[in-house]
Amino acid sequence: MRRSMLIPLGLLALLATGCPKVVEDGEVGVVTSFGDIDPEEKTDPGLYLSIPLLRSLSIYNVKTLEMKETMQVPTADEMLVGLDVSVFVHLDDSRVAELRSSVTGDPFQTLLVPTLRSQTREAAGGFKVEDFYNQSKRALISSAIKAGMMSKMESRGLVIEDILIRDIVPPQAFQRAVEKKLEQKQRAEQKQFELEQAKLNREIEKTRAEGAALAMAEVQEKLTDRYLQYLWIQSVAENPNIEKVYIATELGLPLFKEQE
């Protein structure tokens, strides 16, 4: 009698120690009964009771996540380039129980991160540093990483949505080469500007000289002998220091004697 009463009491004690768990939208629960995972049992969003030793519930997020990694990878020209890479991924909700039984810990850290590093190194090895700054080639690198990740991860229940190279840190040697090339370009542009400015100045001086020559030609055309004679006589007439003595000459010009 006492033994038959102990069993229900023990069950009641286990139920009393049970812990309610809520499976939210975008989550999947994996049920473990007596230590065994039931791969066929998948919980929909709702409230569930987790009972120690009898029935436990592990909850997994199956919404899209962005995983960010920073790494250095070798390139085809034997240099190291720093990359900031983002991978957009989610768990296949139909294979969460399989992940629970085959992967220890967080599947993203256990499976995704090492594979991402490996595939990024493999993809980057076929390109030079300068290719990472070319938009079309950069897209090819991202596509190569994504293809490698999909082939490795989707068989394990991780669905790769996209791969983005967010930032690039070039090696110092490459950075110095770029800066030197930029300085040379700036010097060449400055020299070209100076040449064009000198050419413009020559054109300005030429235009001024032509204008002055044209003006002088017009003046010389107007300055006839009689007009010059008139100007000379007029200027002398206004000088009080000159005594005027009019004597006929062959040129028809007066002779002048300066006053003492």
C-alpha positions in Angstrom: 0.0 0.0 0.0 2.7 2.4 1.0 4.8 1.5 -2.1 1.8 2.1 -4.4 1.4 5.5 -2.9 5.0 6.5 -3.3 4.9 6.3 -7.1 2.2 9.0 -7.5 3.8 11.1 -4.9 7.1 10.9 -6.7 5.4 11.9 -10.0 3.8 14.8 -8.2 7.2 15.9 -6.9 8.7 15.8 -10.4 5.8 17.8 -11.8 6.2 20.3 -9.0 9.8 20.8 -9.9 8.9 21.3 -13.6 9.8 24.6 -15.3 7.5 26.2 -17.9 9.2 27.3 -21.1 7.9 29.5 -23.9 8.7 28.9 -27.5 8.4 32.3 -29.3 7.8 33.0 -33.0 11.0 32.3 -34.9 12.0 29.6 -32.4 12.0 25.8 -32.4 12.1 23.6 -29.3 13.9 20.2 -29.3 12.5 17.7 -26.8 14.7 15.3 -24.9 12.9 12.5 -23.1 14.9 10.4 -20.6 18.1 11.7 -22.2 17.1 10.8 -25.7 16.3 13.3 -28.5 13.2 12.7 -30.5 14.1 14.0 -34.0 10.5 13.8 -35.2 9.1 15.9 -32.4 9.2 19.6 -33.2 7.5 22.1 -31.0 5.5 25.0 -32.4 5.3 28.4 -30.6 3.6 28.1 -27.3 4.0 27.2 -23.6 5.6 23.9 -22.6 6.6 22.2 -19.3 10.2 21.0 -18.9 10.5 18.3 -16.3 14.0 17.3 -15.0 15.0 13.7 -16.0 11.6 13.1 -17.7 11.2 15.7 -20.4 13.5 18.7 -21.2 13.1 21.4 -23.8 16.0 23.2 -25.6 15.0 26.2 -27.6 16.8 27.3 -30.8 16.4 30.6 -32.8 15.7 29.9 -36.4 15.5 33.6 -37.5 18.1 35.2 -39.7 21.2 36.2 -37.9 24.2 38.3 -38.9 27.5 36.8 -37.8 30.6 39.2 -38.1 34.2 38.0 -38.3 37.4 39.9 -38.7 40.4 38.1 -40.1 43.6 38.4 -42.1 43.9 36.3 -45.3 46.8 35.8 -47.8 46.3 37.0 -51.3 47.6 35.8 -54.7 50.4 38.4 -54.6 51.6 37.0 -51.3 50.4 39.8 -49.1 48.1 39.8 -46.0 44.9 41.7 -46.2 42.5 42.4 -43.3 38.8 41.6 -44.0 35.6 42.3 -42.0 33.1 39.8 -43.3 29.4 39.4 -42.5 27.4 36.2 -43.1 23.6 36.1 -42.9 22.4 32.7 -41.8 19.6 30.8 -40.2 19.0 27.3 -38.9 16.9 24.9 -40.9 14.0 24.3 -38.5 13.5 20.8 -39.9 17.0 19.8 -38.8 17.4 21.5 -35.5 17.0 18.2 -33.6 19.8 16.7 -35.7 22.0 19.7 -34.8 21.1 19.2 -31.1 22.3 15.6 -31.2 25.4 16.1 -33.4 26.9 19.4 -32.4 28.2 20.4 -29.0 27.4 23.9 -27.9 26.4 26.8 -30.2 26.3 25.5 -33.9 27.3 28.9 -35.2 30.5 29.0 -33.2 31.2 25.3 -33.6 30.5 25.0 -37.3 30.0 28.4 -39.0 32.9 30.5 -37.8 35.7 28.0 -38.6 34.2 27.2 -42.0 33.8 30.9 -42.8 37.5 31.6 -42.0 38.6 28.6 -44.1 36.4 29.5 -47.1 37.4 33.1 -47.0 41.1 32.2 -47.0 40.5 29.8 -49.9 38.5 32.4 -52.0 40.9 35.3 -51.3 44.0 33.3 -52.3 42.9 33.6 -56.0 42.9 37.4 -56.0 45.4 40.2 -55.6 45.1 43.0 -53.0 44.0 45.5 -55.6 41.2 43.2 -56.7 39.5 43.8 -53.3 39.0 47.5 -54.3 37.4 46.6 -57.6 33.6 46.4 -57.2 33.1 43.6 -59.7 36.0 41.5 -58.5 35.0 42.1 -54.9 31.5 40.7 -55.7 33.3 37.6 -57.2 35.1 37.1 -54.0 31.9 37.3 -51.9 30.2 34.9 -54.3 33.1 32.4 -54.0 32.9 32.5 -50.2 29.1 32.1 -50.3 29.3 29.1 -52.7 31.9 27.4 -50.4 29.9 28.1 -47.3 26.6 26.7 -48.8 28.3 23.5 -49.9 29.7 23.0 -46.4 26.9 24.3 -44.1 23.6 23.4 -45.6 24.3 19.7 -45.3 24.6 20.4 -41.5 21.4 22.4 -41.2 22.7 25.9 -41.5 21.2 27.9 -44.4 23.6 30.6 -45.8 21.6 33.6 -47.1 24.4 36.0 -48.1 28.0 37.0 -47.6 29.2 40.6 -47.5 32.7 42.0 -47.3 32.1 45.1 -45.1 35.6 46.5 -44.8 39.2 46.0 -46.1 42.4 46.8 -44.3 45.2 46.8 -46.9 48.8 45.7 -46.0 51.2 48.6 -45.2 53.3 48.0 -48.3 50.3 48.3 -50.5 49.1 51.4 -48.7 52.4 53.1 -49.1 52.4 52.2 -52.8 48.9 53.7 -53.2 50.0 56.9 -51.4 53.1 57.2 -53.6 51.1 56.7 -56.7 48.6 59.3 -55.5 51.4 61.8 -54.8 52.9 61.2 -58.3 49.5 61.8 -59.9 49.0 65.0 -57.9 52.5 66.3 -59.0 51.7 65.5 -62.6 48.4 67.3 -62.3 50.1 70.3 -60.8 52.7 70.4 -63.5 50.0 70.1 -66.2 48.2 73.0 -64.5 51.4 75.1 -64.5 52.0 74.4 -68.2 48.5 75.4 -69.1 48.8 78.5 -66.9 52.1 79.5 -68.6 50.5 78.9 -72.0 47.6 81.1 -71.0 50.0 83.8 -69.8 51.8 83.7 -73.2 48.6 84.1 -75.0 47.7 87.1 -72.9 51.1 88.7 -73.5 50.8 88.0 -77.2 47.3 89.6 -77.3 48.6 92.6 -75.4 51.6 93.0 -77.7 49.4 92.7 -80.8 47.0 95.3 -79.3 49.9 97.7 -78.6 51.4 97.2 -82.1 48.0 97.9 -83.7 47.5 101.0 -81.6 51.0 102.2 -82.5 50.3 101.6 -86.2 47.1 103.6 -86.0 49.0 106.5 -84.3 51.8 106.4 -86.9 49.2 106.5 -89.6 47.7 109.6 -88.2 51.0 111.4 -87.4 51.7 113.1 -90.8 54.7 115.4 -91.3 52.6 118.5 -91.1 50.8 117.3 -88.0 54.2 116.6 -86.3 55.5 120.1 -87.4 52.4 121.6 -85.8 52.9 119.7 -82.5 56.5 120.7 -82.4 55.9 124.4 -82.9 53.1 124.4 -80.4 55.2 122.8 -77.7 58.1 125.2 -78.3 55.7 128.2 -78.3 54.7 127.4 -74.8 58.4 127.3 -73.5 59.3 130.7 -72.1 63.0 129.9 -72.2 63.2 129.8 -75.9 63.6 133.0 -78.0 61.9 132.6 -81.3 63.7 133.8 -84.4 61.9 133.2 -87.6 64.1 132.6 -90.5 63.1 130.9 -93.8 64.7 127.6 -94.4 64.4 125.0 -97.0 62.4 122.8 -94.7 60.1 125.8 -93.9 60.9 125.4 -90.1 61.8 128.3 -87.8 65.1 128.5 -86.0 65.2 128.9 -82.2 67.6 130.5 -79.8 67.5 129.8 -76.1 67.4 132.9 -73.9 70.4 133.6 -71.8 
